[in-house]
Amino acid sequence: MTLNSAAPPPCETFAVMGVFADVPAVFSAAEQCRDEGFTKWDVFSPFPIHGINEAMGLKASKVAYVMGTGAILGVATAVIMQGWTAAGADIHISWLSQLSGYNVNTAGKPLFAWEQFLPVIFELGVLFSAFGALLGMLALNGLPRHHHPLMTSEHFLSCSDDGFVIAIEAADPKFDEQETSSYLKSLGATHVEVVKS
């Protein structure tokens, strides 16, 4: 009995990663990567770096639009739900009032009194926008992701302690493994590594 000992499929290149010594070095390198025209790359550091979004040329987050949509949906849901239960449901249960001989008008208020709806409108607007923020952030960041190729590199793990990493992905239109590696070295990277997927 022979076992099939076929070689595993070759790994594709995921990114070229450069490790930088300190904040000024990675900040300057980020500005130069932005100016070079790379579009699929990221900076990793053990703490937030003030101004790095501008240095990378990042646009405003789309999470605010998702939150706004969630707030509008929450307000609409609150108005429809309360309007139906206050005005619409009275129409559906009018046969009860005919049986009992009593009207179901509560406290002499109009059936669609929007003023009393305001607390629920506010609460559902906040609730739906909070869900929109959470779910929008997860979707736009591609999370949950149970495996990321950069996590296989020992040098990448230094960015949770004292390292600063720039990773340029192979999906970038300007990516070339050799040229990108040389480019990161020219920017002052102390270590350059090709990360396989």
WODAGI-V823606 format. One record per residue. N is the residue number from 1. RES is the residue in one small letter. SS is DSSP state (2 for helix, 1 for strand, 0 for the rest). NEAR is the number of other C-alpha atoms within 10 Angstrom. D_LAST is the distance of its C-alpha to the last C-alpha in Angstrom with 2 decimals. Layout:
# WODAGI-V823606
{{N/RES/SS/NEAR/D_LAST} {N/RES/SS/NEAR/D_LAST}}
This chain:
# WODAGI-V823606
{{1/m/0/3/33.36} {2/t/0/4/30.20} {3/l/0/5/26.69} {4/n/0/6/24.03} {5/s/0/6/21.86} {6/a/0/6/19.48} {7/a/0/6/16.49} {8/p/0/6/13.09} {9/p/0/6/11.33} {10/p/0/8/9.62} {11/c/0/9/5.89} {12/e/0/10/5.61} {13/t/1/15/5.92} {14/f/1/19/5.04} {15/a/1/27/8.31} {16/v/1/24/11.21} {17/m/1/27/12.78} {18/g/1/28/16.50} {19/v/1/27/18.60} {20/f/1/26/22.16} {21/a/0/15/25.26} {22/d/0/13/27.07} {23/v/2/16/27.61} {24/p/2/11/29.57} {25/a/2/15/26.98} {26/v/2/27/24.05} {27/f/2/22/26.50} {28/s/2/16/27.67} {29/a/2/24/24.20} {30/a/2/25/23.32} {31/e/2/16/26.54} {32/q/2/17/25.84} {33/c/2/22/22.34} {34/r/2/17/24.15} {35/d/2/12/26.92} {36/e/2/11/24.68} {37/g/0/12/23.53} {38/f/0/18/19.84} {39/t/0/18/19.18} {40/k/0/15/15.55} {41/w/1/19/15.37} {42/d/1/15/16.45} {43/v/1/21/18.47} {44/f/1/19/18.14} {45/s/1/22/21.30} {46/p/0/14/23.20} {47/f/0/12/25.86} {48/p/0/8/26.62} {49/i/0/14/27.61} {50/h/0/10/30.63} {51/g/0/9/30.28} {52/i/2/17/26.53} {53/n/2/15/26.31} {54/e/2/12/28.93} {55/a/2/18/27.38} {56/m/2/22/24.12} {57/g/0/15/26.27} {58/l/0/11/25.15} {59/k/0/8/27.47} {60/a/0/8/29.20} {61/s/0/10/27.32} {62/k/0/12/27.93} {63/v/2/19/28.44} {64/a/2/15/32.12} {65/y/2/14/32.59} {66/v/2/21/31.11} {67/m/2/24/33.46} {68/g/2/18/36.38} {69/t/2/17/35.80} {70/g/2/23/35.70} {71/a/2/24/38.94} {72/i/2/18/40.65} {73/l/2/17/39.68} {74/g/2/22/40.99} {75/v/2/23/44.26} {76/a/2/15/44.71} {77/t/2/17/44.10} {78/a/2/21/46.63} {79/v/2/19/49.27} {80/i/2/14/48.94} {81/m/2/15/48.90} {82/q/2/20/51.89} {83/g/2/17/53.75} {84/w/2/15/53.54} {85/t/2/15/54.62} {86/a/2/19/57.43} {87/a/2/15/58.74} {88/g/2/15/57.21} {89/a/2/13/57.57} {90/d/2/17/61.27} {91/i/2/12/61.84} {92/h/2/10/60.27} {93/i/0/11/62.30} {94/s/2/14/65.54} {95/w/2/11/67.00} {96/l/2/13/66.86} {97/s/2/13/68.97} {98/q/2/11/71.39} {99/l/2/8/71.75} {100/s/2/9/72.26} {101/g/0/9/74.30} {102/y/0/10/72.20} {103/n/0/11/69.89} {104/v/0/15/66.30} {105/n/0/13/66.49} {106/t/0/9/65.27} {107/a/0/6/67.37} {108/g/0/7/68.59} {109/k/0/8/65.33} {110/p/0/11/64.15} {111/l/0/17/61.67} {112/f/0/16/58.91} {113/a/0/13/59.39} {114/w/2/13/56.23} {115/e/2/7/57.31} {116/q/2/10/56.73} {117/f/2/16/53.23} {118/l/2/14/51.98} {119/p/2/11/50.68} {120/v/2/17/48.55} {121/i/2/23/47.40} {122/f/2/14/46.27} {123/e/2/15/44.56} {124/l/2/22/42.62} {125/g/2/23/41.65} {126/v/2/19/40.20} {127/l/2/17/38.55} {128/f/2/22/36.85} {129/s/2/26/35.70} {130/a/2/17/34.22} {131/f/2/15/32.29} {132/g/2/22/31.26} {133/a/2/21/29.99} {134/l/2/14/27.91} {135/l/2/16/26.51} {136/g/2/20/26.09} {137/m/2/18/24.15} {138/l/2/14/21.79} {139/a/2/12/21.37} {140/l/2/11/21.03} {141/n/0/10/18.39} {142/g/0/9/16.33} {143/l/0/10/17.31} {144/p/0/8/17.35} {145/r/0/8/13.61} {146/h/0/5/13.28} {147/h/0/9/9.72} {148/h/0/9/8.11} {149/p/2/12/5.15} {150/l/2/19/8.24} {151/m/2/11/10.22} {152/t/2/13/9.09} {153/s/0/14/10.96} {154/e/0/9/14.69} {155/h/0/18/15.72} {156/f/2/22/14.11} {157/l/2/18/16.20} {158/s/2/16/19.24} {159/c/2/19/19.23} {160/s/2/12/20.72} {161/d/0/10/23.56} {162/d/0/13/24.51} {163/g/0/19/21.62} {164/f/1/26/20.83} {165/v/1/26/17.44} {166/i/1/26/16.69} {167/a/1/23/13.17} {168/i/1/27/13.32} {169/e/1/24/10.63} {170/a/0/21/10.17} {171/a/0/14/11.95} {172/d/0/14/14.96} {173/p/0/11/17.80} {174/k/0/16/18.78} {175/f/0/18/15.46} {176/d/0/16/15.90} {177/e/2/17/13.84} {178/q/2/10/17.14} {179/e/2/11/19.26} {180/t/2/21/17.05} {181/s/2/21/16.75} {182/s/2/13/20.52} {183/y/2/18/21.19} {184/l/2/25/19.69} {185/k/2/16/21.74} {186/s/2/11/24.75} {187/l/0/17/24.44} {188/g/0/17/24.98} {189/a/0/22/21.67} {190/t/0/12/22.46} {191/h/1/15/19.03} {192/v/1/22/16.28} {193/e/1/16/12.85} {194/v/1/21/9.94} {195/v/1/21/6.69} {196/k/1/16/3.80} {197/s/0/14/0.00}}
